[in-house]
Amino acid sequence: MVVRNISQAKAELSALIEEVQKGNEVILAKAGKPVAKLIAYRGPIRPRTPGSMSGEIWIAPDFDTLPEDIAEAFGMREPLS
C-alpha cells in the first residue's frame, strides 16, 4: 500500500496510476489523514439487464399531477385567492 499527501499525489499521478495497475492500493491523505483510496477499476460485476424489474414497480396514475399548492409554488398555476 502506497500513501501520499494530496499535494504530493498531484505531482506524481502517473506513477500512482501505474502502482494501481500493478495491483497496489494508493491512499491519498490530507494533512496526514487518509481521505481517499485509489484502486483498480474492474468494471461492473455483471451487465445490466434492462427491464429486469418489470412487474415489480408500480407508478400511480396521477404520478405526473402536482397538488395545487405545489403547482402554484412552481408558478405552473395561478395563485389561489
N, C-alpha and C positions, 0 to 999 in steps of 0.2 A: 504494500500500500504506500502510495506517494502522497505527502501532504504539502500543500503550497498555499501561501497567502495570496489573496486575490491579485494584488499588485504584481507579485512575482509571476503568477499564472498568466497574466496578460502578456508578459514578455516572452514566455515560453509555451504558448498554447499549442503550437505544432508538436513540440516534444511531448507534451502531456497527452495529446491525442494518440501519438504513437505508443505511449505506455498503455493506454486503454486498449488499443488494438492488440497489444501483446497479452491482454487478459488481466492487467493490473487495474486496481481501483485507484482513482485520484480524488483526494479530499481537498476541497477548497475551503480556506479558513479566512475569517475576517477578525483582525486583532487577536489572532491565535486561537479563536474558537471556530470549530467546524460549522460550516453553513450549507455546503452542497457536496454532492458526490458525483463524479463522472464515472459512468460505467459504459460498457459496450452496448450498442443498440442491437437487439436480437429480432426486432420486428414483432408483429402480432403473434400471439400463441397459435391462433388458428384463424383462418379467414372468416370474415363476417358472412352470415347467410341472410340476405335481405328477406324480410317477411317471416323470419323465424318465430315471431311472437304473434302472428296472425291469429285472431280469435281470442287472444288473451288480454287485449287492451280495448277498452270501450270509451268512446268520446260522446258526451252528452249532445243531443241535437241542438241545444241552444249554446254550445261552446263559444261560437263567434259573436253572440249577442251580449253587449255590455249592459249592465244595470244602468238606469237613467242617471243616477248621481255620478257614476264613473264616466259615462259618456259626456256629461256636462263638464266634468273636471278636465277632460281632454279636449274640450272645445268641439266635440262632434255633435252636440245638441245644444239648442238654445237654452239658456238658464231658465229654470222654473221660477216663477214669481211667487 
